[in-house]
């Protein structure tokens, strides 16, 4: 997954071999994902999310398609729910949210436990003590937006530039070792955050400004 092309990155100032440029792009893409808590290419994910009292399961990524919804129960032996037991909405539609809506009302006499005389879907869900659901599907934007590609290229150049501190930087920081060509060869610092942990910035104010409109402010789950 890459949010910009090699040429876009080079135009923004990234230098090196194709493999090196790809590595800087990958680093920028990871930072953008962590900052926005979005996926800008269709990606298959397994998400575990809470089920609200009205059967709403909010999902932390843009929904493309959902292939299965399975109750998370202690015995971990619940079957996947048939498609008639839920419906999907996506923020691709203006005014909608990314969510699975469990059908608390209604019934299905062909599903054991969900028959009309057993309380329908609500009776089945209550018998499971349903609090969470495991949702499998494809999430993310259909294609990378222009501003995201632009931010990725700018950020890749920013990261590369920051990886080669000057001699003055090295003198100020004993945690830096610089070789004769000025390349940083050692950095001592606290352990970096998980690549999936939310971030308050990409590290580039210019990239942040381009990405602010894509921030996922309702993300409920870190790491997916």
C-alpha positions in Angstrom: 0.0 0.0 0.0 1.4 3.4 -1.0 -0.4 6.7 -1.1 1.8 8.4 -3.7 3.9 7.4 -6.7 7.6 7.4 -7.0 7.5 10.3 -9.4 5.3 12.3 -7.0 7.8 11.7 -4.2 10.7 12.7 -6.4 9.0 15.8 -7.5 8.5 16.7 -3.8 12.3 16.3 -3.2 12.9 12.6 -2.3 16.1 11.3 -3.7 17.8 7.9 -4.0 17.2 4.6 -5.8 13.7 3.3 -6.5 13.9 1.0 -3.5 15.0 3.9 -1.3 12.2 6.1 -2.5 9.7 3.3 -2.0 10.9 3.0 1.6 10.4 6.7 2.3 6.9 6.5 0.7 6.1 3.5 2.9 7.2 5.4 6.0 5.0 8.4 5.0 2.1 6.2 4.3 2.3 4.6 7.7 2.4 8.0 9.4 -0.6 9.2 7.4 -2.6 6.1 8.4 -1.6 6.6 12.1 -2.5 10.3 12.0 -5.8 10.1 10.1 -6.9 6.7 11.4 -8.2 6.1 7.9 -7.3 3.7 5.0 -7.0 5.3 1.6 -7.0 2.1 -0.4 -9.5 -0.8 -0.2 -8.2 -3.2 2.6 -9.5 -6.4 4.0 -9.9 -6.2 7.8 -11.3 -8.1 10.8 -12.8 -5.6 13.3 -14.2 -6.3 16.7 -16.6 -3.6 17.8 -19.1 -2.9 20.5 -22.8 -3.4 19.9 -25.0 -0.5 21.2 -28.3 -1.1 22.9 -30.2 -0.4 19.7 -28.1 -2.9 17.6 -25.8 -0.3 16.1 -22.2 -1.4 15.5 -20.1 1.6 14.6 -17.0 0.8 12.5 -13.8 2.8 12.7 -13.0 2.7 8.9 -14.7 3.6 5.7 -16.9 0.7 4.8 -16.8 -0.8 1.3 -18.3 -4.3 1.7 -19.1 -6.5 4.7 -18.7 -10.3 4.2 -19.5 -11.6 7.6 -20.8 -10.6 11.1 -20.3 -12.9 14.0 -21.3 -12.4 17.6 -18.4 -12.4 20.0 -19.4 -14.8 22.9 -17.6 -16.5 25.7 -17.7 -19.9 24.1 -16.5 -18.4 20.8 -18.7 -20.8 18.9 -21.4 -18.5 17.6 -22.1 -18.9 13.9 -21.9 -16.0 11.4 -25.1 -14.2 11.1 -27.0 -14.5 7.8 -27.2 -11.3 5.8 -30.9 -10.9 6.7 -29.8 -10.3 10.3 -28.0 -7.0 9.5 -27.7 -4.1 7.1 -24.7 -1.9 6.3 -24.3 1.8 5.9 -21.2 3.6 4.6 -19.9 7.2 4.9 -19.5 7.0 1.1 -23.1 8.1 1.2 -23.5 11.7 2.4 -25.1 11.8 5.9 -24.5 8.1 6.6 -22.1 6.5 9.1 -19.8 3.5 8.7 -21.7 0.9 10.6 -23.5 -2.5 10.7 -27.0 -2.3 12.0 -28.2 -5.5 13.7 -31.9 -6.1 13.1 -33.3 -6.1 16.6 -36.8 -6.3 15.2 -38.2 -9.0 13.0 -37.5 -12.7 12.8 -36.4 -15.6 10.6 -38.1 -18.9 11.1 -35.4 -20.6 9.2 -32.7 -19.6 11.7 -32.6 -21.7 14.9 -33.2 -19.3 17.9 -34.4 -16.4 15.7 -37.9 -17.8 15.0 -40.9 -15.6 15.6 -42.0 -17.8 18.6 -38.5 -17.4 20.2 -38.5 -13.6 20.1 -36.9 -13.3 16.7 -33.6 -11.6 16.2 -33.7 -9.9 19.6 -34.4 -13.1 21.4 -31.4 -14.8 19.6 -29.1 -11.9 20.4 -30.2 -11.8 24.0 -29.6 -15.5 24.4 -26.0 -14.9 23.3 -25.6 -12.0 25.6 -24.3 -10.1 22.6 -22.1 -7.2 23.5 -19.6 -7.2 20.6 -19.5 -8.4 17.0 -16.6 -9.5 14.8 -17.0 -7.9 11.4 -15.1 -9.0 8.3 -15.0 -6.9 5.2 -13.3 -4.5 2.9 -12.6 -1.0 4.3 -11.0 2.2 3.0 -11.5 4.8 0.2 -12.0 3.5 -3.3 -8.9 5.4 -4.4 -6.3 7.7 -2.9 -7.6 11.3 -2.8 -5.4 13.9 -4.5 -4.6 15.8 -1.2 -3.6 12.5 0.5 -1.2 11.7 -2.4 0.2 15.3 -2.2 0.6 15.0 1.6 2.4 11.6 1.2 4.9 12.9 -1.2 5.6 16.0 1.0 5.9 13.9 4.1 8.2 11.3 2.4 10.6 14.2 1.6 10.2 15.6 5.1 11.1 12.3 6.7 14.1 11.7 4.5 15.4 15.2 5.2 15.0 14.7 8.9 16.9 11.4 8.8 20.2 13.2 7.9 21.0 15.6 10.7 23.7 18.2 10.4 27.0 18.1 12.3 25.6 20.8 14.6 22.5 18.6 15.4 24.8 15.7 16.2 26.9 17.9 18.5 23.8 19.0 20.4 22.5 15.4 20.8 24.7 12.7 22.2 22.2 10.2 21.0 23.2 10.8 17.3 26.2 9.3 15.6 27.1 10.8 12.2 29.6 9.3 9.8 32.1 11.2 7.6 29.4 11.9 5.0 27.0 13.3 7.6 24.7 10.3 7.6 23.0 9.4 10.9 24.0 5.9 11.9 22.6 5.6 15.4 19.7 7.1 17.3 19.1 6.5 20.9 15.6 7.3 22.1 12.6 5.9 23.9 10.8 3.1 22.2 8.7 4.4 19.3 5.0 4.2 19.4 3.2 1.3 17.8 2.7 2.0 14.1 -1.1 1.5 14.7 -1.3 3.9 17.6 -3.1 7.2 16.9 -0.8 10.2 16.4 -1.5 13.9 16.9 0.7 14.9 13.9 2.5 13.4 11.0 5.5 15.4 11.9 5.0 17.8 9.0 2.7 20.8 9.5 2.3 21.1 5.7 1.2 17.5 5.5 -1.1 17.9 8.5 -2.8 20.8 6.9 -3.5 18.8 3.7 -4.9 15.8 5.8 -7.0 17.6 8.3 -10.2 17.1 6.3 -9.6 13.3 6.4 -9.2 12.9 10.2 -11.4 10.0 11.5 -12.8 11.6 14.6 -15.1 8.6 15.5 -12.5 5.9 15.4 -13.2 3.5 18.2 -10.5 0.9 17.8 -6.8 1.4 17.6 -4.8 -0.9 15.4 -7.4 -1.7 12.7 
